Amino acid sequence: MLPISVIGLIIAVFVLIFLVLRTKVHVFIAMLAAACMAGLIGGLSVDDTMKAISDGFGGTLGGIGIVIGLGVMMGAILEASGAGESIAYNFIKWLGKKKEETALAVTGYIVSIPVFVDSALIILYPIAKSFAKTSNRSILTLTVSLAGGLVVAHHCIPPTPGPLGVASIFGVDLASMLGFGLVIAAPCVYGIIVYSRWLEKHFPEFISLPNVNHTGDDAKQVHHDYMAEKAAKNLPSLTKSIMPIVVPIVLILVKSLMSLAEKQFGMDGLSASTVGAIINFLGHPIIALSISTLLAVYTLTPHLDKESTTTKLEEGITTCGIILLVTGAGGALGAVLRASGAGAEIANQIIELSISPIMIPFIIATLVRIIQGSGTVSMITAASISAPVLLEMEGVNMLFAASAATMGSLFAGYFNDSLFHIVNRLMGVTEVKKQLVIWTVPTTIAWAIGGSLIMILNLLFGSHGSVYDPLFPLLVLAGCLVFVKSQSKQQLQIA
């Protein structure tokens, strides 16, 4: 017989899924309803349930609400100033011709850290389109690489709202989440770049655009002319463009390294010194993001007056309202599960099973992603449900668990994901099979690479790991590779 608290959780999850899929109820209200049901059915009184919801909502947003707000304000300035276009231009200038897909992927990887992925893709897509015309490259290769860099960073690296919320729910240090996210995201992006090159070979019809047939010296000249045009355009410099992104990352990581030096190398009292106090202050996420927002305002918008700048900043704030509400609701659900004892009960059951604890957030995020499409909602839901369980188990590496939740939410972007439609619509792809090949497969490849890496690292450096953990994402990755190979064979037979 299942404990009443677990029964309450099961009913709450089913209600959450039903409300999101079958009704007009917004996910925020659906999560609050699920939290109420988990508490009331799980044995809590009305007052205790409401208190847990309020404490969980406020506690979660109290830690990250300001950071999310500052992050989207900075992103709004980067959008308005042309900083993303400047970063792309400079990377392509460094990497040279025929490396455009790599440059665009790196641009997406960096720009998506403060800028919402849908907006960033729409802003940067004209760059991919221009390179397709001037360099005789496939628009599929360039756009998928750009979107791949954007979506992976958006799912893995703070201060994007999703990873921020997950870090808060799991109680993970923001610097650790940031550093680990940067490392894990890189091979995922590379996997998408490799796949995008295969798209160029598999769909040659997307290479030669109308009235464009540049070859040999002519292609080089057109590429040179395009680069000269960008050089002459009034874009902010690379230093000014990238500084608001890099500065907060460096400040947060330096603070984390100082704490590590105190713990691991016996440098006691370092944080109490004058220099240490300054580093602690500047490295706090709120201060670091405040500095980066001010840098963006005063270095990227010299042509805007005060009123226009304020308008841009406020436009950024309006985009994060629902993210804050959903993140807070996730924290409320997690607080109810802890208060009802459902987390402890499930933890005891998991200890007796062979399943690895770190697989719980990964699988939940993957399933929720399939069900409702939103990556942010998927990872927040997975964190809210799994954190109370994992916190009851000794030795679980919460950094790996939080990263598993964010990576699980990357799985198979398709019809219920807004980015799926944006990517395909921008390129004019309307055939369903092509749409799936162009975007669903690469996001699945990135999910598999990231998921298997997290599981392997947990097996080596974490605890409660199992050699079977990486098999699930690796088998899916093998399935993707088999699909790619079969499509290549079909193309050869047709040719």
C-alpha positions as semicolon CSV with decimal commas, in nm:
position;residue;x (nm);y (nm);z (nm)
1;M;0,000;0,000;0,000
2;L;0,140;0,336;-0,104
3;P;0,171;0,606;0,163
4;I;-0,095;0,876;0,139
5;S;0,168;1,142;0,064
6;V;0,287;0,949;-0,243
7;I;-0,072;0,895;-0,360
8;G;-0,123;1,271;-0,331
9;L;0,185;1,332;-0,546
10;I;0,074;1,085;-0,813
11;I;-0,272;1,242;-0,836
12;A;-0,120;1,591;-0,844
13;V;0,110;1,500;-1,134
14;F;-0,176;1,351;-1,336
15;V;-0,389;1,659;-1,270
16;L;-0,098;1,884;-1,377
17;I;-0,056;1,694;-1,704
18;F;-0,429;1,691;-1,774
19;L;-0,473;2,064;-1,710
20;V;-0,179;2,157;-1,934
21;L;-0,273;1,925;-2,220
22;R;-0,652;1,920;-2,222
23;T;-0,772;2,251;-2,084
24;K;-0,715;2,623;-2,127
25;V;-0,565;2,648;-1,778
26;H;-0,222;2,814;-1,783
27;V;0,072;2,610;-1,660
28;F;0,122;2,851;-1,367
29;I;-0,229;2,788;-1,234
30;A;-0,195;2,418;-1,314
31;M;0,119;2,393;-1,101
32;L;-0,049;2,574;-0,811
33;A;-0,346;2,338;-0,838
34;A;-0,110;2,040;-0,835
35;A;0,064;2,178;-0,527
36;C;-0,270;2,217;-0,348
37;M;-0,375;1,861;-0,433
38;A;-0,038;1,714;-0,333
39;G;-0,067;1,883;0,006
40;L;-0,435;1,826;0,085
41;I;-0,449;1,466;-0,037
42;G;-0,104;1,402;0,112
43;G;-0,227;1,471;0,463
44;L;-0,152;1,839;0,520
45;S;-0,413;2,076;0,655
46;V;-0,535;2,368;0,447
47;D;-0,328;2,614;0,649
48;D;-0,014;2,399;0,628
49;T;-0,060;2,351;0,254
50;M;-0,104;2,723;0,190
51;K;0,193;2,804;0,412
52;A;0,414;2,558;0,224
53;I;0,302;2,705;-0,109
54;S;0,371;3,062;0,005
55;D;0,706;2,976;0,161
56;G;0,816;2,773;-0,141
57;F;0,708;3,040;-0,389
58;G;0,871;3,324;-0,196
59;G;1,182;3,129;-0,105
60;T;1,250;3,034;-0,465
61;L;1,197;3,380;-0,611
62;G;1,374;3,545;-0,319
63;G;1,693;3,381;-0,432
64;I;1,674;3,430;-0,808
65;G;1,395;3,676;-0,894
66;I;1,624;3,980;-0,899
67;V;1,888;3,793;-1,100
68;I;1,634;3,688;-1,363
69;G;1,506;4,044;-1,389
70;L;1,854;4,188;-1,434
71;G;1,943;3,919;-1,687
72;V;1,649;3,994;-1,916
73;M;1,714;4,369;-1,891
74;M;2,069;4,315;-2,007
75;G;1,943;4,088;-2,284
76;A;1,705;4,356;-2,408
77;I;1,994;4,599;-2,451
78;L;2,200;4,338;-2,636
79;E;1,908;4,283;-2,872
80;A;1,856;4,652;-2,943
81;S;2,222;4,744;-2,988
82;G;2,327;4,491;-3,254
83;A;2,573;4,324;-3,015
84;G;2,478;3,977;-3,135
85;E;2,542;4,071;-3,497
86;S;2,878;4,217;-3,397
87;I;2,979;3,896;-3,219
88;A;2,882;3,686;-3,522
89;Y;3,071;3,911;-3,763
90;N;3,390;3,902;-3,557
91;F;3,384;3,527;-3,505
92;I;3,336;3,465;-3,875
93;K;3,618;3,708;-3,954
94;W;3,848;3,509;-3,723
95;L;3,744;3,162;-3,836
96;G;3,736;3,245;-4,207
97;K;3,529;3,128;-4,500
98;K;3,363;2,784;-4,485
99;K;3,360;2,799;-4,102
100;E;3,041;3,003;-4,088
101;E;2,838;2,732;-3,915
102;T;3,091;2,709;-3,632
103;A;3,100;3,085;-3,592
104;L;2,721;3,107;-3,581
105;A;2,698;2,821;-3,329
106;V;2,951;2,992;-3,103
107;T;2,761;3,318;-3,142
108;G;2,439;3,146;-3,038
109;Y;2,617;2,976;-2,748
110;I;2,725;3,314;-2,612
111;V;2,431;3,536;-2,701
112;S;2,166;3,300;-2,561
113;I;2,309;3,327;-2,209
114;P;2,131;3,661;-2,150
115;V;1,888;3,674;-2,445
116;F;1,574;3,463;-2,483
117;V;1,632;3,202;-2,750
118;D;1,330;3,278;-2,972
119;S;1,413;3,648;-2,990
120;A;1,784;3,583;-3,043
121;L;1,717;3,352;-3,338
122;I;1,488;3,601;-3,510
123;I;1,747;3,876;-3,461
124;L;2,044;3,669;-3,581
125;Y;1,875;3,475;-3,862
126;P;1,940;3,746;-4,125
127;I;2,312;3,687;-4,067
128;A;2,274;3,317;-4,148
129;K;2,067;3,405;-4,453
130;S;2,328;3,651;-4,577
131;F;2,608;3,397;-4,540
132;A;2,403;3,138;-4,725
133;K;2,383;3,379;-5,019
134;T;2,738;3,509;-5,013
135;S;2,923;3,185;-4,931
136;N;2,712;2,936;-5,128
137;R;2,634;2,745;-4,807
138;S;2,318;2,562;-4,709
139;I;2,073;2,775;-4,515
140;L;1,989;2,459;-4,319
141;T;2,345;2,415;-4,199
142;L;2,385;2,774;-4,092
143;T;2,043;2,815;-3,927
144;V;2,051;2,482;-3,741
145;S;2,402;2,558;-3,612
146;L;2,293;2,901;-3,495
147;A;1,973;2,773;-3,335
148;G;2,163;2,479;-3,184
149;G;2,409;2,707;-3,007
150;L;2,119;2,920;-2,885
151;V;1,897;2,641;-2,754
152;V;2,167;2,439;-2,577
153;A;2,304;2,740;-2,389
154;H;1,949;2,848;-2,308
155;H;1,882;2,510;-2,147
156;C;2,209;2,469;-1,959
157;I;2,373;2,796;-1,862
158;P;2,260;3,058;-1,607
159;P;2,154;3,337;-1,602
160;T;1,887;3,202;-1,836
161;P;1,577;3,166;-1,616
162;G;1,533;2,788;-1,636
163;P;1,878;2,686;-1,508
164;L;1,858;2,964;-1,248
165;G;1,533;2,822;-1,114
166;V;1,665;2,466;-1,113
167;A;1,981;2,570;-0,929
168;S;1,771;2,746;-0,666
169;I;1,535;2,450;-0,617
170;F;1,823;2,203;-0,580
171;G;2,023;2,444;-0,365
172;V;2,318;2,440;-0,606
173;D;2,577;2,718;-0,601
174;L;2,518;2,941;-0,903
175;A;2,887;2,952;-0,997
176;S;2,903;2,572;-1,002
177;M;2,591;2,556;-1,219
178;L;2,735;2,818;-1,452
179;G;3,077;2,653;-1,488
180;F;2,939;2,303;-1,532
181;G;2,678;2,426;-1,779
182;L;2,943;2,592;-1,993
183;V;3,143;2,269;-2,005
184;I;2,852;2,032;-2,071
185;A;2,693;2,255;-2,336
186;A;3,004;2,269;-2,557
187;P;3,006;1,905;-2,681
188;C;2,628;1,922;-2,730
189;V;2,667;2,223;-2,958
190;Y;2,947;2,049;-3,148
191;G;2,720;1,750;-3,204
192;I;2,461;1,981;-3,363
193;I;2,730;2,142;-3,582
194;V;2,836;1,801;-3,714
195;Y;2,474;1,711;-3,784
196;S;2,413;2,044;-3,958
197;R;2,695;1,962;-4,201
198;W;2,519;1,636;-4,282
199;L;2,204;1,836;-4,360
200;E;2,401;2,030;-4,622
201;K;2,481;1,704;-4,801
202;H;2,138;1,547;-4,756
203;F;1,935;1,848;-4,873
204;P;2,144;2,006;-5,154
205;E;1,839;2,198;-5,278
206;F;1,887;2,440;-4,989
207;I;2,238;2,538;-5,102
208;S;2,169;2,719;-5,428
209;L;1,928;2,999;-5,344
210;P;1,745;3,190;-5,619
211;N;1,973;3,409;-5,830
212;V;2,273;3,293;-5,633
213;N;2,535;3,076;-5,798
214;H;2,871;3,189;-5,670
215;T;3,169;2,968;-5,738
216;G;3,545;2,998;-5,726
217;D;3,691;3,347;-5,715
218;D;3,345;3,503;-5,747
219;A;3,230;3,343;-5,419
220;K;3,542;3,469;-5,245
221;Q;3,482;3,819;-5,376
222;V;3,117;3,820;-5,264
223;H;3,218;3,694;-4,922
224;H;3,485;3,966;-4,904
225;D;3,231;4,231;-5,005
226;Y;2,987;4,112;-4,740
227;M;3,251;4,124;-4,468
228;A;3,350;4,472;-4,582
229;E;2,986;4,580;-4,558
230;K;2,962;4,451;-4,201
231;A;3,290;4,620;-4,112
232;A;3,152;4,950;-4,236
233;K;2,821;4,910;-4,052
234;N;2,779;5,098;-3,727
235;L;2,792;4,798;-3,494
236;P;2,938;4,800;-3,141
237;S;3,287;4,657;-3,112
238;L;3,339;4,294;-3,010
239;T;3,477;4,405;-2,674
240;K;3,173;4,617;-2,597
241;S;2,936;4,350;-2,728
242;I;3,076;4,060;-2,530
243;M;3,177;4,242;-2,212
244;P;2,830;4,245;-2,050
245;I;2,814;3,867;-2,095
246;V;3,167;3,780;-1,989
247;V;3,204;4,015;-1,690
248;P;2,933;3,860;-1,467
249;I;3,051;3,509;-1,552
250;V;3,408;3,596;-1,454
251;L;3,302;3,772;-1,132
252;I;3,083;3,482;-1,019
253;L;3,348;3,223;-1,104
254;V;3,624;3,419;-0,925
255;K;3,415;3,427;-0,609
256;S;3,359;3,053;-0,639
257;L;3,731;2,988;-0,689
258;M;3,809;3,189;-0,376
259;S;3,570;2,975;-0,173
260;L;3,727;2,663;-0,325
261;A;4,075;2,783;-0,230
262;E;3,962;2,830;0,130
263;K;3,815;2,482;0,152
264;Q;4,063;2,279;-0,050
265;F;4,394;2,456;0,006
266;G;4,355;2,571;0,365
267;M;4,358;2,942;0,280
268;D;4,141;3,028;0,579
269;G;4,049;3,390;0,625
270;L;4,086;3,476;0,258
271;S;3,725;3,587;0,224
272;A;3,758;3,794;0,544
273;S;4,039;4,006;0,400
274;T;3,973;4,335;0,222
275;V;4,034;4,182;-0,121
276;G;3,823;3,881;-0,031
277;A;3,536;4,101;0,084
278;I;3,548;4,294;-0,243
279;I;3,548;3,969;-0,444
280;N;3,256;3,837;-0,239
281;F;3,061;4,154;-0,304
282;L;3,134;4,179;-0,677
283;G;3,086;3,805;-0,729
284;H;2,739;3,791;-0,579
285;P;2,500;3,716;-0,868
286;I;2,285;4,023;-0,800
287;I;2,584;4,259;-0,802
288;A;2,751;4,083;-1,097
289;L;2,434;4,107;-1,309
290;S;2,379;4,468;-1,199
291;I;2,729;4,555;-1,320
292;S;2,675;4,378;-1,652
293;T;2,342;4,557;-1,706
294;L;2,506;4,893;-1,641
295;L;2,790;4,802;-1,879
296;A;2,535;4,718;-2,149
297;V;2,346;5,043;-2,095
298;Y;2,647;5,274;-2,100
299;T;2,862;5,101;-2,362
300;L;2,609;4,967;-2,612
301;T;2,345;5,241;-2,629
302;P;2,525;5,575;-2,659
303;H;2,283;5,671;-2,937
304;L;1,973;5,626;-2,718
305;D;1,838;5,888;-2,480
306;K;1,726;5,810;-2,126
307;E;1,362;5,756;-2,219
308;S;1,441;5,517;-2,504
309;T;1,686;5,320;-2,291
310;T;1,432;5,288;-2,011
311;T;1,174;5,167;-2,261
312;K;1,410;4,895;-2,386
313;L;1,487;4,784;-2,031
314;E;1,119;4,767;-1,943
315;E;1,046;4,567;-2,258
316;G;1,293;4,311;-2,129
317;I;1,124;4,297;-1,790
318;T;0,783;4,225;-1,946
319;T;0,919;3,905;-2,104
320;C;1,021;3,747;-1,774
321;G;0,696;3,781;-1,580
322;I;0,557;3,439;-1,664
323;I;0,901;3,280;-1,614
324;L;0,910;3,416;-1,261
325;L;0,559;3,289;-1,189
326;V;0,626;2,939;-1,323
327;T;0,958;2,919;-1,138
328;G;0,793;3,030;-0,815
329;A;0,511;2,778;-0,864
330;G;0,771;2,507;-0,909
331;G;0,928;2,605;-0,580
332;A;0,583;2,595;-0,418
333;L;0,519;2,241;-0,544
334;G;0,856;2,126;-0,415
335;A;0,790;2,280;-0,072
336;V;0,456;2,096;-0,046
337;L;0,619;1,764;-0,135
338;R;0,878;1,816;0,138
339;A;0,616;1,918;0,394
340;S;0,388;1,622;0,313
341;G;0,672;1,371;0,341
342;A;0,629;1,247;-0,017
343;G;0,995;1,318;-0,092
344;A;1,119;1,107;0,198
345;E;0,882;0,820;0,116
346;I;0,989;0,805;-0,249
347;A;1,356;0,833;-0,151
348;N;1,321;0,527;0,070
349;Q;1,166;0,335;-0,219
350;I;1,437;0,441;-0,464
351;I;1,713;0,327;-0,228
352;E;1,574;-0,025;-0,255
353;L;1,559;-0,012;-0,635
354;S;1,842;-0,029;-0,888
355;I;1,753;0,303;-1,051
356;S;2,007;0,578;-0,999
357;P;1,871;0,889;-0,822
358;I;2,019;1,120;-1,082
359;M;1,804;0,957;-1,350
360;I;1,486;1,082;-1,179
361;P;1,512;1,453;-1,280
362;F;1,648;1,354;-1,621
363;I;1,358;1,120;-1,701
364;I;1,091;1,351;-1,557
365;A;1,222;1,650;-1,755
366;T;1,231;1,438;-2,071
367;L;0,873;1,317;-2,024
368;V;0,737;1,664;-1,943
369;R;0,921;1,804;-2,247
370;I;0,746;1,545;-2,467
371;I;0,410;1,623;-2,311
372;Q;0,404;2,004;-2,321
373;G;0,708;2,130;-2,513
374;S;0,845;2,412;-2,298
375;G;1,204;2,351;-2,187
376;T;1,179;2,592;-1,894
377;V;0,858;2,436;-1,763
378;S;1,004;2,087;-1,812
379;M;1,317;2,149;-1,607
380;I;1,135;2,344;-1,335
381;T;0,874;2,068;-1,302
382;A;1,141;1,798;-1,289
383;A;1,337;1,990;-1,026
384;S;1,026;2,058;-0,817
385;I;0,927;1,691;-0,808
386;S;1,271;1,532;-0,775
387;A;1,456;1,774;-0,543
388;P;1,251;1,685;-0,232
389;V;1,324;1,317;-0,305
390;L;1,697;1,352;-0,366
391;L;1,747;1,582;-0,067
392;E;1,637;1,292;0,153
393;M;1,914;1,070;0,019
394;E;2,270;1,097;0,143
395;G;2,555;1,167;-0,093
396;V;2,359;1,265;-0,405
397;N;2,551;1,524;-0,607
398;M;2,296;1,800;-0,649
399;L;2,497;1,971;-0,924
400;F;2,473;1,660;-1,141
401;A;2,105;1,621;-1,050
402;A;2,027;1,983;-1,141
403;S;2,217;1,952;-1,468
404;A;2,029;1,630;-1,546
405;A;1,702;1,821;-1,510
406;T;1,814;2,098;-1,746
407;M;1,953;1,854;-2,002
408;G;1,643;1,633;-1,995
409;S;1,435;1,933;-2,099
410;L;1,629;1,958;-2,428
411;F;1,480;1,637;-2,569
412;A;1,327;1,627;-2,919
413;G;1,196;1,973;-2,997
414;Y;0,886;1,922;-3,210
415;F;0,530;2,053;-3,272
416;N;0,455;2,171;-2,917
417;D;0,781;2,369;-2,901
418;S;0,765;2,726;-3,031
419;L;1,128;2,717;-3,146
420;F;1,051;2,418;-3,371
421;H;0,810;2,632;-3,570
422;I;1,032;2,939;-3,573
423;V;1,335;2,749;-3,707
424;N;1,137;2,583;-3,987
425;R;0,921;2,885;-4,068
426;L;1,221;3,113;-4,109
427;M;1,366;2,878;-4,371
428;G;1,032;2,815;-4,540
429;V;1,029;2,440;-4,462
430;T;0,669;2,313;-4,461
431;E;0,702;1,937;-4,514
432;V;0,656;1,763;-4,179
433;K;0,921;1,495;-4,234
434;K;1,179;1,756;-4,325
435;Q;1,084;1,965;-4,023
436;L;1,146;1,670;-3,793
437;V;1,478;1,587;-3,958
438;I;1,590;1,950;-3,947
439;W;1,513;2,026;-3,580
440;T;1,380;1,729;-3,380
441;V;1,680;1,507;-3,458
442;P;1,957;1,759;-3,370
443;T;1,796;1,855;-3,038
444;T;1,768;1,485;-2,956
445;I;2,135;1,435;-3,043
446;A;2,232;1,722;-2,810
447;W;2,010;1,575;-2,536
448;A;2,176;1,234;-2,574
449;I;2,531;1,373;-2,571
450;G;2,468;1,592;-2,267
451;G;2,270;1,327;-2,080
452;S;2,530;1,055;-2,128
453;L;2,812;1,293;-2,025
454;I;2,632;1,386;-1,702
455;M;2,564;1,021;-1,621
456;I;2,926;0,921;-1,688
457;L;3,061;1,208;-1,477
458;N;2,826;1,116;-1,194
459;L;2,944;0,756;-1,220
460;L;3,307;0,867;-1,194
461;F;3,287;1,155;-0,947
462;G;2,941;1,141;-0,790
463;S;2,760;0,875;-0,590
464;H;2,469;0,632;-0,628
465;G;2,563;0,603;-0,996
466;S;2,511;0,295;-1,209
467;V;2,686;0,173;-1,522
468;Y;2,339;0,145;-1,675
469;D;2,268;0,518;-1,639
470;P;2,437;0,632;-1,964
471;L;2,274;0,351;-2,162
472;F;1,940;0,527;-2,205
473;P;2,076;0,844;-2,372
474;L;2,346;0,646;-2,557
475;L;2,088;0,410;-2,706
476;V;1,884;0,709;-2,824
477;L;2,201;0,861;-2,974
478;A;2,273;0,532;-3,152
479;G;1,917;0,541;-3,287
480;C;1,976;0,891;-3,424
481;L;2,299;0,780;-3,593
482;V;2,124;0,479;-3,747
483;F;1,856;0,713;-3,879
484;V;2,116;0,946;-4,031
485;K;2,296;0,652;-4,193
486;S;1,973;0,512;-4,337
487;Q;1,882;0,850;-4,484
488;S;2,227;0,878;-4,642
489;K;2,185;0,534;-4,803
490;Q;1,844;0,631;-4,940
491;Q;1,993;0,944;-5,093
492;L;2,269;0,741;-5,262
493;Q;2,014;0,495;-5,404
494;I;1,804;0,779;-5,542
495;A;2,113;0,940;-5,695
